[in-house]
Amino acid sequence: MKALTWQGKRKVEVSEVPDPRIQEPTDIVIKVTSTAICGSDLHLYELLGPFMHAGDVLGHETMGIVQEVGSAVTSVQPGDRVVIPFNISCGHCWMCTRGLQSQCETTQVRSHGKGAAFLGYSELYGQVPGGQAEYLRVPHGDYGAIKVGSDLPDHRYLFLSDILPTAWQGVRYADVPEEGSLAVFGLGPVGQLAARIGRHLGYRVFGIDPVPERRAMAARHGVETLDFTKETATALRDLTSRGPDAVLDAVGMEAHGSPTAALLQQATGLLPDPAAQQVMQTASMDRNIVLTAATDAVRRGGTISISGVYAGAATPMPMVKLFDKQIQIRQGQCNVRSWTDELLPLTEDSKDPIGLDDLVTHTKPLSEGPEMYSTFQKKQDGCIKVVLQP
């Protein structure tokens, strides 16, 4: 089959790879109908190369039609239309039964001290072949696969795989009071959905991003938008008197405006893999300008919710200000299956309350995947969300 494979820093290509097959009784194999490029995929494209191997199949936002099922699978059958969560969870371990599927004890990647394995996301998370391909093997598919209807287009369901529950969890973790205010830093796909969810829940929402097209998209959904400048925190305090009740960081490690961290990221990419791995596991690799701005902006006693991915093991935090302002922080990989039952009705609502019909900016065949990685990474052509169709 054809698949998008990692071949080096900023190098993705379409390759012929072996067709997936059932390996365990709880596996399923699906024919992929839609798969998205996630902002997290750009971390593999740009920064996490030391933990990648040439030929790794990318992609963790995937849906399709069940082709085969293992002997222990009872929840789905061939012909069913399903969405696949990005984290691989068993559903029955101590963590899964407590709604912490991203920490699944059955699939934890203990060799790297990580939580649950992910589809298509480096040796750090199990080196499991991903879904930017014609077919996908889904470990623990009996629990993970989300069965959906047949009437609505793929884009109404696809984002249940990652970015919609990630945004939902981020807003829930933000603990915004009733009729309170929420500032979302970063209006990429997760930030767009988080801002819309905030509006859906009745909050006053501010969206901050330096890219005009992203601000324009958010504004269409009732979000008050601001450019990201040195004065953003001051502006948010002026607009809310004390600062927003909560701030959601939907940016993570690749924020703009931190030249020293950017230089370290680039230099690390030039090191041999073992040395680069050691640097990433011990040094401050992240551009934390958004975390600093969030700490400045949020009101005293408020909450910072982190949905953006960070990679550095020693990222500095403004502890004096966090302590003085009595700020609580919640963060973590999304526990996808904890939220899907709650979110599925919203994706199927004819009123489209989260605006899923207005998120995808580029729909392309899988063969154009390499070009779309570049376009998305460079924020060209108004690119906000890419969906690939094998």
Secondary structure, DSSP 8 states (H G I E B T S, - for coil): -EEEEEEETTEEEEEE-------STT-EEEEEEEEEE-HHHHHHHHT-GGG--TTEE---EEEEEEEEE-TT--S--TT-EEEE-SB---SSSTTGGGT-GGG-TTT--GGGT-SS-BBT-TGGGT-B--SSBSEEEETTHHHH-EE--SSS-GGGTGGGGTHHHHHHHHHHHHT--TT-EEEEE--SHHHHHHHHHHHHTT-EEEEE-S-HHHHHHHHTTT-EEE--STTHHHHHHHHHSS--SEEEE---TT-SS-HHHHHHHHHHTTS-HHHHHHHHHHS----THHHHHHHHHS-TT-EEEE-S----TT----HHHHHHTT-EEEE-S--HHHHHHHHHHHHH-TT-TT-TTS---EEEEGGGHHHHHHHHHTT-TT-S-EEEE-
